[in-house]
């Protein structure tokens, strides 16, 4: 290894001014063993650079070449793999990890030790040595720390040191002077020893010759030492003086620091005192206002509001840590609490008295509103109380219990007041409604102010149509029904009922909205998203059937609200708990007076519900009117069902002609009234659904009555009634019934044609039978020109049949037909001339058909009818004029 080291130094590192200090023979771990050398080198020039060089033997010869070079300062970690066992593997961490296997553990340890020494001497860099024996690193440290950094330890780092050029020259010249040095080393050594002794003797003599100078030098040194002692004494005195000055300066500095601390503390204390004085001091004026301020006058109320706000600010101030331990702060807090309780008690007592007095004052003025359909206005009360709104907000934030108590007191007194007002108001409305039907009472058996009917639907369930041609007599038979039809009351009465109902709703709506607005502003119930309710749940809730039901008190206390809007609605429910009941009672009375009143009520109620929902969908008014609208819609549906039930229960007379059925005229009156009422209504869809139900029931029952009719032909019943339905729908232009209108026209046309054809078969009966036989022969395959050779249909038989129908007989038959048609048809529809004209057209068609058959089946026979088309026209015209 020494020879290799010498060769590498000579061939590779000396030309680059580098010295080789450590070497290890290695190969890469895990690969085929291709040996190379890792060398630790330093440069000879300063600054010294320490490198790790990978040297590899050339493939082409025996010389070595430098392959890779790393700076030692780039090395971060040396991993020896195992510190306790002999393991030749080790890792060097440069920019990446290089794994090596040394030829022996000794070489690996020697190389790692060299790396550690170089790092300690030249770099002092933090290189981590992992899994390296501590003993190995300790052995690498020289016995004296000073040697580790001195220049003389290079021999310890290096076993071999090359001679310099000058040293080589001196050795060569010396060896030339002693030629025998090589052949006789002992003689050469003796000569060198003698020369050394000569030199030592010369040195000693030189030293002894300079003894005088040495004595002089020693004397000078003694003088210098005495001067040094003198200077040291002065320096000591100076040091003592400086120490005294230093101590004094330290005392001054300490004093200044204490003064600064004192000033700082005084400033902080002043800030704290100013903070407490500024935020926890209540003026005497505010205290006086809270204790004895006037709660009646506007100025007194304003002073109380300002004082209460100032008190709230003082109580809500965020105290700093430690303030609560100050006695003055504690006293102020007790004062604030006492002022708060005193003022809350005064305010609560005053507002309680205001609620009580206002309730009595309002109730005393009720008598003046009983004569007219109006509700007393509460705006003066609201205006007076709203002056206390800010105080109520203060009470809500500071004294929750008293705030809730005031809320309950207000609701209690106002609910009693409104209950009396609303009850009297609805009594007036009922009296006025009953007054609209005084004439109807005497006519239809209404007795008492409640408007009850003497008859009932259950007692009379049949309708008998007595033979009469007038619509009035047919519709008057409906009076046997328990509820009055649309023709039972005058239009003026219905209009008056509509105005009364509208007046009721118009009075209730602003009353509820004003009260709800006042509650929101006075009790400050729109500021925060959630609040604990001051009131229990209202005593009534809407049940599944729409009628109020009692809620147990336990449920009231368990129920919690999630928003202040719910709380407002609950207070409104408590205050106006009688509105829904009274409205339902009024609606029931209107429905008893006239079932068609449900149409008026549906339109008005829908409009007011729509208006209330636009203002506030969750308001008390919107919810209450919505509940009542359900009842009105139910009554409307009941009215429609009653109309359909009347249609199904109708019975016709067997001895008189039917004419226009009563439920057809009823539908016409209903549609005319409904179109007038629902002209601009929001709930047009409800009417359209009712129309469809009614018209389908009309269609079905018209066909039923027509099938059961014995006196009047079925086609006549269908033709007249569907013509009336078609005329009604065409006149009213109800868009949702366009399909039914077309269907009615189709049925009317079909049954008119059927009636005409069936009736015209009688005047020329034998002629009809003859030509039906002719058409049958032709249909069986007999040629038309050969029909005349048939025995039953020869020319003599044809002339014989034609002679039986001269013009006089035809006119007589048509006259009888006209009388029969006139007996079948009713006067209301005026369809006689329409039917008669249709019969004329059909007769002419048959006449032309008979002439065509004669011309085709009896050509050249010269046989013609006994009368002409012109004769027929004259017959039809004269018969119509004569009747």
Secondary structure, DSSP 4 states (H G I P E B T S, - for coil): -HHHHHHHIIIIIGGGTEEEEEEEEEEETTS----EEEEEEEESSSSP-EEEEEEEE-SSSS-EEEEEEEEGGG--EEE-S-SSS---EEEEESSSEEEEEES-HHHHHHHHHHHHHHIIIII----EEES--HHHHHHTS-SSHHHHHSGGGHHHH-S--PPPHHHHHHHHHHHHH-GGGTT-HHHHHHHHHHHHHHHHHHHHHHHHHTHHHHHHHHHHHHHHHHHHHHHHHHHHHHHHHHHHHHHHHHHHHHHHHHHHHHHHHHHHHHHHHHHHHHHS---HHHHHHHHH--SSSHHHHHHHHHHHHHHHHHHT--PPTTGGG-HHHHHHHHHHHHHHHHHHHHHHHHHHHHHHHHHHHHHTTGGGGTTTT-----HHHHHHHHTTHHHHHHHHHH-HHHHHHHHHHHHHHHHHHHHHHHHHHHHHHHHHHHHTTHHHHHHHTEETTTTEESS-TTT---EEE-S-S-HHHHHHGGGGSSS--TTSS-HHHHHHHHHHHHHHHHHHHHHHHHHHHHHHHHTT-SSSS----SSPPPSEEE-TTSSEEEPPHHHHHH---SSHHHHHHHHHHHHTTTHHHHHHHHHHHHHHH-TTHHHHHHHHHHHHHHHHHHH-TTSHHHHHHHHHHHHHHHHHHHHHHHHHHHHHHEEE-SSS---S-HHHHHHHHHHHHHHHHTTT-S-HHHHHHHHHHHHHHHHHHHHHHHHH-SSS-HHHHHHHHHHHHHHHHHHHT-GGGHHHHHHHHHHHHHHHHHHHHHHHTTTTHHHHHHHHHHHHHHHTT--GGGGGGSGGGSHHHHHHHHHT--HHHHHHHHHHHHHHHHHHS-TTTT-HHHHHHHHHHHHHHHHHHHHHHHHHHSTTS----SS-HHHHHHHHHHHHHH-
